[in-house]
């Protein structure tokens, strides 16, 4: 099973607007034990899938979104 992060209530707006950064304070919980650079699923507070992101456990920018609905792959520049 893949790792995932669940955003705090109301913190999904920036992802829905296609902002690529998810800050540590916007994350409610982390499922699994994702390592640096691992791809994680990004879930809204209600469990809805939003995106895939590269995880960074020690950065204030905890995840960088690279795959959104209607996209086919994570950008190589991540």
Backbone bond lengths (Angstrom), bond angles and torsions (degrees), N, CA, C in turn:
res aa  C-N    CA-C-N  psi(-1)  N-CA   C-N-CA  omega(-1)  CA-C   N-CA-C  phi
1 X - - - 1.460 - - 1.531 108.82 -
2 X 1.306 117.15 137.96 1.460 120.99 -177.64 1.524 111.34 -80.97
3 X 1.312 114.95 156.16 1.459 121.30 178.34 1.523 109.60 -74.35
4 X 1.323 115.29 155.91 1.464 119.32 178.19 1.519 110.18 -147.86
5 X 1.320 114.68 157.94 1.462 121.05 172.01 1.522 107.36 -121.15
6 X 1.312 114.77 140.31 1.462 120.80 176.62 1.513 107.25 -110.35
7 X 1.314 115.81 127.38 1.456 120.96 -178.49 1.521 110.97 -79.17
8 X 1.317 115.32 150.78 1.457 121.01 175.12 1.528 108.79 -66.21
9 X 1.306 115.57 156.11 1.465 120.95 -178.88 1.531 110.31 -54.48
10 X 1.337 116.07 130.37 1.461 122.18 178.81 1.518 115.00 83.70
11 X 1.335 117.83 -4.92 1.467 120.77 -177.35 1.526 113.45 -90.57
12 X 1.321 117.26 3.44 1.463 120.73 -179.73 1.524 112.87 -84.33
13 X 1.324 117.44 -11.86 1.472 120.61 -174.89 1.520 112.69 -58.83
14 X 1.333 117.00 -43.57 1.464 118.66 -177.68 1.531 111.50 -67.15
15 X 1.329 117.46 -36.89 1.470 120.32 177.47 1.526 109.51 -65.11
16 X 1.315 116.56 -42.83 1.471 120.37 179.23 1.532 111.36 -63.38
17 X 1.333 116.80 -27.82 1.471 121.48 177.19 1.526 111.74 -87.39
18 X 1.336 115.50 7.19 1.461 124.02 176.39 1.524 114.31 71.74
19 X 1.328 117.32 26.65 1.466 119.99 172.05 1.525 107.38 -75.26
20 X 1.332 118.62 132.99 1.468 120.14 -171.92 1.531 116.38 -81.45
21 X 1.318 119.18 -11.08 1.464 120.27 -174.63 1.516 111.99 -104.47
22 X 1.335 115.56 139.58 1.463 122.27 171.90 1.525 106.40 -121.41
23 X 1.319 116.21 117.09 1.455 121.46 -177.27 1.527 111.55 -84.05
24 X 1.322 116.07 153.99 1.467 121.57 -176.71 1.524 112.15 -56.50
25 X 1.311 118.06 -38.23 1.471 121.00 -178.02 1.534 112.79 -69.58
26 X 1.323 117.20 -13.57 1.457 121.17 179.85 1.521 113.93 -91.77
27 X 1.334 116.30 -0.53 1.463 120.58 -177.61 1.521 110.10 -101.18
28 X 1.321 114.97 126.61 1.467 120.76 177.58 1.524 111.44 -83.12
29 X 1.346 116.84 -43.71 1.464 119.58 -178.27 1.522 111.09 -154.40
30 X 1.329 114.30 158.78 1.462 122.53 177.24 1.520 107.13 -123.41
31 X 1.319 116.52 127.23 1.468 122.11 178.36 1.524 108.19 -103.38
32 X 1.323 116.60 131.58 1.453 120.83 -176.07 1.516 109.61 88.63
33 X 1.310 115.71 -166.40 1.463 121.83 -179.87 1.527 109.03 -130.76
34 X 1.340 116.71 67.79 1.463 118.72 -176.44 1.526 111.84 -65.51
35 X 1.312 115.17 139.34 1.458 122.34 179.32 1.532 110.06 -98.77
36 X 1.307 116.08 168.73 1.456 122.58 179.91 1.526 110.63 -52.08
37 X 1.324 116.23 124.62 1.458 122.12 177.56 1.516 115.43 84.90
38 X 1.331 117.09 -7.01 1.468 120.07 -179.58 1.531 110.52 -67.96
39 X 1.323 116.03 143.71 1.459 121.14 177.14 1.521 109.32 -81.15
40 X 1.336 115.81 128.47 1.466 121.76 179.45 1.522 109.57 -123.41
41 X 1.325 115.45 154.09 1.460 120.71 171.06 1.518 107.94 -80.42
42 X 1.321 116.56 140.97 1.463 122.14 176.34 1.521 107.28 -107.56
43 X 1.325 115.59 122.79 1.459 121.77 -177.76 1.520 110.64 -116.34
44 X 1.325 116.15 143.36 1.464 121.20 173.04 1.527 108.48 -71.58
45 X 1.311 116.96 168.03 1.466 123.11 179.62 1.528 111.85 -53.39
46 X 1.332 116.72 -32.98 1.472 121.45 -178.57 1.533 113.22 -87.33
47 X 1.338 117.74 4.08 1.459 121.76 178.32 1.515 115.24 93.56
48 X 1.323 117.88 -3.22 1.469 121.21 179.88 1.528 110.31 -69.70
49 X 1.359 115.85 133.24 1.457 120.46 177.67 1.522 109.47 -69.48
50 X 1.349 116.01 133.66 1.459 121.26 -179.98 1.522 113.29 -114.47
51 X 1.333 116.53 -40.00 1.459 119.27 -171.04 1.521 110.71 -170.50
52 X 1.323 114.67 176.49 1.466 123.20 167.72 1.519 105.86 -114.21
53 X 1.324 116.01 146.52 1.456 119.80 -177.60 1.520 110.51 -146.60
54 X 1.327 116.18 155.95 1.462 122.48 173.13 1.523 107.49 -87.13
55 X 1.328 116.67 127.06 1.460 123.04 -173.62 1.524 111.38 -91.95
56 X 1.326 116.07 141.86 1.460 122.56 177.85 1.530 107.95 -136.35
57 X 1.336 118.12 96.04 1.459 121.57 -169.37 1.522 116.54 -65.41
58 X 1.324 119.18 -20.28 1.466 120.08 -175.93 1.524 113.90 -111.59
59 X 1.307 117.23 4.15 1.459 121.72 -178.97 1.525 110.74 -98.29
60 X 1.338 116.80 150.99 1.465 119.23 172.33 1.524 109.90 -65.43
61 X 1.334 116.64 -32.53 1.467 120.36 171.30 1.522 104.73 -85.85
62 X 1.320 115.83 92.10 1.466 121.84 -169.43 1.521 112.71 -73.23
63 X 1.318 117.18 -28.01 1.467 119.64 179.67 1.522 109.37 -148.28
64 X 1.329 114.34 147.33 1.464 121.26 177.96 1.526 107.78 -120.11
65 X 1.315 114.69 116.39 1.463 120.73 -175.25 1.526 109.88 -71.72
66 X 1.327 114.95 135.32 1.454 120.05 179.22 1.512 113.45 -132.51
67 X 1.331 117.90 -14.73 1.458 121.14 -179.76 1.515 108.87 -136.50
68 X 1.310 114.96 117.31 1.459 122.55 179.10 1.521 108.66 -114.92
69 X 1.320 118.42 166.47 1.467 119.24 174.96 1.533 110.17 -52.11
70 X 1.312 115.90 142.53 1.471 123.93 -179.35 1.524 113.21 74.56
71 X 1.319 117.72 12.83 1.463 122.05 174.51 1.522 107.25 -113.65
72 X 1.334 116.94 158.25 1.455 118.66 -176.09 1.518 114.92 -109.69
73 X 1.323 119.15 -20.69 1.460 118.39 -179.26 1.521 111.49 -154.78
74 X 1.309 114.90 160.51 1.462 120.56 175.83 1.520 107.60 -75.87
75 X 1.310 116.57 136.62 1.456 121.30 -178.80 1.523 110.10 -64.49
76 X 1.296 116.65 138.23 1.459 122.26 -179.37 1.520 111.44 -65.56
77 X 1.322 119.17 -21.94 1.458 121.87 -177.63 1.516 113.10 -70.33
78 X 1.319 117.83 -12.76 1.461 120.24 177.62 1.496 108.22 -71.65
